[in-house]
């Protein structure tokens, strides 16, 4: 796979920062990595005009290091101690909050996409690194829930390689800080290059921080891909570059040989640092960036860069037409067919702007109108309110933009529909979901979510069972899994609702959770009056056929074994 190229500002000359940032805006994934101490503590202010003029440019900054001037100001503000000022580094929670205030003001943003704890291995105070990290993470969790940062991470030079911490210990500390496994620690940054290649070798063997982060659905940002520029300046670099990629410069060859490693289960490509040249190397990069709470970045952009540009342009135009200001990362839907992003609206406050596209003349299908019709059909069901719709058509494409209320709670399966982490779902959560499912099932509709013709074909092909004839149809959400449901029971993504076999939604919920046996058993127990009936067993069979069909196409293949077991159990 390929990697995502982003702009780093650590060694970028101050005179080149603005030009480099303006160039970064034109790349497929506008992304800049910075810190308060970069460019002689001027990086934030130099970037601010570009960031304010181009809200689609995403930004990651850091907290930890102190310049002498920042140290004096932080000491005067009472947010650090004398030893921290002398060290030039602090993880003090008060300093973390203070630094975020300054970063927001200096960058001219009301929200930072990612804040990294910067080289925490420098901590030498009594009490241990874990205690200091926990305090910093607690402060960052508060900032994330307040909406001032999208997520946080750990940026390290040798913390992983020297054994100061690992991904599992960071995950555990973040869980303790948040009081829940659904914390906002979602990114790590570490050096990866042709010199610092240990993380790559580990990942190829299914080990190390890249693999362990990817297994958790975290993003991995690779810093120093040119090893501080050293690789591009080596004697014979041009000759070596020509062997790697004929005609490429040394910098391009280094990046071309720098894949986005991940475990076989999931992949979170790195956002690579740039060495300071405002003319970014050519790249075939694809994005996979952190997402805001309530949004799940499960898919990649369209494979054709022209389609990606077309969608992002249409999304920006729709935001302008609706009078909304967009910010934060882009979140793509299946095969890049939809594009969502946080938006702020004068009347409705925090919102989510989702754009879908279809060839001109092919719009108006079930998915096109689903959100609009669901808003009328299910007024009492817990879902994001629909505030506005904007339709537009060009010679070749039609677009529909939907402005809905922003959901500030994370979904229960942020990595995608297949649940990969056991959950402790409360009785109150199940009661809320049960009530909403009963309301949905009782709602009359002529929309079709699951067709008999598909059942006749798919069930025998993928389960070996004869296809059941469905006479008991009820209204269903149609895509009911824990990537579409939040911890508070809010249900997302309504475009596919319609008639389906009775018990379809609960069957899907159960099938997608089969990789987490305890949670799956809890779901089955909660809906035993549905799933243990004849209709429920038929719904489970059809759900298994649906997901086995997906597995045959390369999606959700990790579920194939449990689904086969489910089909065998349905035989008994």
N, C-alpha and C positions, 0 to 999 in steps of 0.2 A: 504494500500500500504506500501511498505518498503522504507527505507531511504538510502541515500548515506553516507558512512562513509569516512571521510577525516582525515588527520593528522593536529593537532593543536600544536603549539610550545610555548604557553604562559608559561606553568609550566613544560615543558620538561627540565630535567637537561641538561646542556651543553654537558655533556659526552655522552648523549644518542641521541642527535639530529641526527647525521649522521646515526646511526643504524636505528632509527625510520624512517627517510626519505627513506633509502634503502628498508626497509620493505614496506613502502607506495607505492613504485614503483611497487611492485608485486601485488597490490590489483586491483580489477576490474576498479576502478576509481582513478588513481594516482592524488592526490590533496593534497596540503599542504597550510596551513594558517599560516602566520607569521606576524611580524611587526619589525620595526627598533629597538624598545626598548626591545624586548624579549631576554631572556637569557643574561641579562646584556649587551644588545646592540650587542651581538655576533651572534644572530640567522641567520642573512643574510649571514654572512661570513662562518658560519658553514654549511649552506645549499648549498652554491655556488657549491662545487665540485659535489655534487649529481645532482643538477639541470643542470649543464653543461654536465654531462655524460648521463643524461636521459632526453632528450627534451620533452618526452611525459608526464613528471611530471608537472602538472599545478600548478601555484602559485598565491596566493592572499596575498598582503601585505597591509600596512596601512600608513596613514599620519595623524599627529596630535600631538602625544606625543613627548616630548623632554627629553632625558637624560641630566644630567648636562653638559656632554662633547658636546653633539649635540647642546645644547642651546648656549654654548660659540661659537661654530663654526658657527652656523646660525646667531648669533648676529654679529660676525665679518664679515660675508658675506653680512650683511645688509638686510636679508630676514625676520627678526622678530624684534619686539620692545622689549625694556627692560621689560615692564609688561608681555609680552608673555614668555620671558625667565624665569622670576620669577615664572610664573604660571606653566611652564613646558608643555605648550600646545599651539598650534597655528593652525588657519585655514587661515592664511595669504596666498593669492594666490602665492606670491613670494616664500614662504616657501614650499607650495605644489609642485611647479615646481622643487625647489631645492631638496626636499626630493625624488622626483621621479628620478631625475638624480642620486642621491646617491644609491637609491635602485637598479636601473638597473645595476650600476657598481658593487655594493656589491654582488648581486645575479648572476652576469655574464649572464644576459639575455638582449636581445635587445627589449623585449616586456614583459610587465606584464599582466597576464590574468585579474586580478581584483585589483583595488586599493580602499580600504575602507577609508572613512573619519572616524577617530577613536574617538569614544566617544565625538561627537561634543557638547553634553550637558555640557561639562566642561567650555565652553566659558562664561566668565563673563565680557567681555569688553562692553563699550557703543556701541549702534547701533543695538543691538538685534541679536539673534541667526540666524534669517532668512537671514539677510544681510551678515553675515559671511559665512553661508552655500552657499549663492549665489556666493560669490567671489571664494570660493573653487571649487564649481561646474564649474564655468566658466573656471578656470584653468584646471580642469580635462577634460572638453569637448575639449579643445585645444589639450591636450595630446592624447585623444582618436582619434580625427581626424588625428593627426599626426602618428597614428599607434603605439605609444609607450605604450599604455595600451589598453586592449580589451574593458573594461567597468569599471564603478566605482560603489561604493555602500556606504552605511552608516552602520558602525558597532557600536552598542550602548549597554550599560549595562542597563540603565533605562530611556533612552530618550522617548521610547514609553510608558512605564508604568507610568512615572511621567508627561506625557502630554507635554513634551518639543516640540514634533513634532509628526506627524502621517504620514502615507503613502501618503495621499492626499496632505498634505502640502509639503512633499519632492518632489512629482511629479510636483507640481506647481512651486517650486523653480527651479527644474532642467529644466523645460520648459522655464522659464524666462532666465536662464543662457544660454541655447542652442539657444534660439530664435525660437524653434520649439518643438512640442510634441515628436518628434523622437530624444530624447536625449539618452545619454549613461548611465544614472542611471538605473541599472538593477538588483541590488541585495541589500538585507538588511540582517544584522546579528544581532541576539538578543539571550539572554540566554533562553533556553527551556530545562526543566528537570522535574523530578518527584517533585522537590521543586518549581522551577519556572514554574508552570504549567498553569498560567493564559492565555498565548497565545494559548495553546492547547484548553482550554475550550472556549475561544472566537472563535477559528476557527471552532469548532464543531457546533457553533451557527451561523456560517456565518458572523462573525464579527472579528475585530482586525487586527493587522498588517500582520499576515500570510495570511489571506483570501484576504485582500485588495492588498497585493503585488502579490499574485497568480492571482487575477483578471486582473492585468496589465501584466501578463506574466513575472514578475520578479522572480528571484531565491531567495529562503529563506535559509540562512545558520543559523543553530542553534548552538550556542556556549554553552560551559559548560554543556554538557549532564550529566556529573557526579557531577555537582555542585562543581567544583574544587577538585574532588576526595572525597568529604565528603560522598556522597551516598555509595560509595564502602567500606567506612571504618566504617559505622554505626554499632552499636551493633545489632546483629541479621541479618545483611545484607545477609549472606549466606542462612539463613532460608527463608528470604523473596525472595531471588533470586530463590530458588528451587520451590517456589509457582508460580513464574512468568514463569519460564522455567526450568523444572527439569534437573539437571545436569549442569546448567549454572553457571558461576562465577557471582559475584555481578555486575561487570562492564558489562558483557554481558547481564544480565537481565535488567539493566538500559537502555541499548541501545535497547533491544528488545521491551521494553515498551515505547519507544520513537518514535512513528510513524512520518511519514512525512505529517503533516496536510496541507490541502489546501482547497480552496473553491470547491464546486461541479463543477465549470466551468473549472478549470485548476489546475495543481499541479506542484509545483516546490520544490522537496524534499530538505531538508537541507543538507549541508556538515557539519557533526558533528565534534566538537573538540575532540581531543584525550588528555589523561591526562599525557602522557609522557612515558608510557611503549612502547618500540620499537616493542613488539609483539602485533599487533593489534588484537582485538577480532574477532571471526568468525562473518561473516555478509553475508546476502543475499541482499546486497544493489544494487540499480540500479542508474545510473547517470542521473542528469538533471542539467547541469552546464551552466554558461553564455557562449554566443557565440560571435564571432567576428562580426564586421560590415559586412553586405553582406551575412551572414549565418544565417539560422533560425533553431534552435534546436527544431523541432516540435515533434520528436519521440524519443523513448527509444531504447537502444541496444537490440540485440536478447535476447529472454527469457532464452536461454541456455547459461550459462557462457562459455562453450567450444566454441560455435559459436562466442561469443564476443572476446575471445582470438584469435581465428583463424582469424577473420577479422582484428583485430588490428595488429597482426603479419604480415599479408599479406600487410596491408597498409604501415607498416614500411619498409618491404622488397621492395615494389614498389617505395617508395621514394628513397631508396638507389639505386635502379636500374636506376632511372631517374636522379640521381645526385641532388636531391632536399633535403632541410633541412626543416623538419616539425616542427611546433610550435603551441601553442594555443590549445583550447579545441577540442575534437572530436565531430563531428556533425553527428548524425545518421539519415538515411532515414527511410521510411515506413517499419515497422516490422524488422528493423535492416538489411535490404537487401543492403543498401549502407552505406558508411562511408566516410566523408569528413573532411578535415583539412587544415589549412593554410600551405603553403609551400613556401620556397624561393629558387629560381633557379638562377644560375650564369648568364645565358643569358637573362632570362625574368623577373627577379626581383620577386616581390610579386606574388604568384600564389595560386591556390586552387587545392588540390589533392583529387580527388573523386575516391573511389574504389567500384566496384560492383562485386557480386559473383553469381555463378550459379553452380548447379551440373555439373560435367564434362560430356560433350556431350550434354548438354542442353543450352549452351551459343549460342550466335549468333542470338537471337530473336530481335524483334523490339526495345526494350529498350536497349539492349546490344549495338547496333550500332547507336542509335539515335543521340548522341552527335557528333559522327564522320561524319555522313551523313549531319547533320544540318550545320556543319562547311562548307561543300562544297555547299550546296543548298542555304544558306542565307548569303552570304558574306557581304551584305550591311545592314542587320538588326542589331540593337544594342544589342549585346550579348557578353559574355566573349569569348575572342579568345581562340581557342584550340591550345596548344603548342606541346603536345606530348601524345602518348598513349603507355601503356606497358601492354602486355598480358602475362599471365602465367597460367599453368595448373598443378595440382597435380593429384594423383590417383583418388581423389574424387571431387575436385572442380576446377572450372575455375575462373580466376579473370581478370578484366580489370580495369586499373588505367588510369584516364584522368587528365592531367595537364593543367589547364586553367588559364587565367588571373584572378587575385584576384579582386573582386569587393569591393571597399572601401566605397560604399554607402549602407545604410541599406535598406532592403526590406520594403515595405509599410505596410505589415501585419506581424510583426515579431513573433506573437504568433501562426501562422499557416494560412491555407487557408481562414478560416472564419474571415472576418474583424469585429473587435469588438470596433473600435474607429473611429469616424467620421474623414474624411480627407478633406483637402482643396486642391483639385487637380487643377492645373493651366490649362489654355487653351493650353499652350505650351506642357505640359505633354500629354494631349489628342491628340494634333497634332502629336507628336512623335509616340505615340502608334498606332494611326490610320494609319500612313504611314507604320509602320512595319507590321501591320495586313494586309494591302492591299498587301504588298510584299509577305507575307506568302501565302495568299489566291491565288495569281496569279502563285505560283510555282508548276509546275507539279510534281507529285509523285505517286508511286504505293503502298506506305505504308498506312495502315489503322489505324486510331485512334478510330473511333466509328463504330462498325459493325452492320449491319441491323439485324442479328440474335439476338443480345443483345437488340436492340430497340424493336423487336417483343415480347420479353419476359418481359422486365423491364417496359416499359411504361404502359401497362395495369395493371401490378401487383402493381405498386407504385403510379400511378396517377388515375387509373380508366378510362383513355382514351383509345380508340383503337390505336394501333400502327400505326404511319404514315409510308408510304413507301417513302424512301428518294431517289430521283433521282438527286437532286442538291447537289453534293458534291464538296467541295473545300479543299485545304490544310489548316490545322489548327495546332497551337502549341499543343493543346490537353490538357493542364493542366494550363489554363490561369487564374490566380488569383493573388491577390496582395501580397501573400507570395513569388511569383516568379517574381515580378517586383519591381524595385527600384524607389526611388524618381526622379532619372534622366531618367527613362524610359528604363533602361537596363533589358532585359528579360532573366531569368534563366531557367535551367532544360528543355532541349530540347529532352530528350530521347524518349518521347511519341508522337512526331509530326506525322501527317499523315492526310488522308482524313477523313472528318467529315461533318455533315450537315452544309450548309451555315449559318454563324452567330454563330457557336459553341463557338468560343473563347469569343466573346462579351457576349453571353448568360451565360457562366460560370462566367465571370467577374462580371456580374450583380447579379447572384444567390448567389455567395459567399459573396456579400456585403449587403444582405437583412437585416442583423441585425443592419445596420447603414443606416436608411432611407434617410438621406440627401445625403450621398455619393452614395447610390444606385440610387436615382433620378438623380443625376448629371451624372452618367454613362449612364443611360437610355436616358437622354436628348442628351448626346454627340453622342450616337449611335442609335438615333431614326430612322434614315433611314435604319437601319438593323433590329432592334428589333421590329419595328412596322409593318414589312412586314409579309406576310404569312410564308415565310421561317424563319424569325426571331422568330415568335411565336412558330413554330414547334421546333426550336432550344431551346427555353426557356422551352418548355414542356419536351424535352428529358433531358435537364440539370437538371430540377426538379426531374425527375425520377432517374437520376444518384445520386444526393445528398440525395434523400429520401432512396434510396437503402443503401447508406453509413450510414444514420441515423439508419436504421434497424439493422445495425451491430455494433452500438455503436459509430460511428464516426460522428462528426458534428451534434449531436442530437439537439443542440441549434437552428439549422436552420429549424427544422421540421415544426414549426408553420408558419413562413413566407413562406416556400415553399408550404405548403397546401393553403395558401392564394393566392400565385401566380398561382397555378393550377386552383383555383376557378375563378380568374380573367381572365384566359385564356379561360375559358368556356363562359364568358359573351360576 
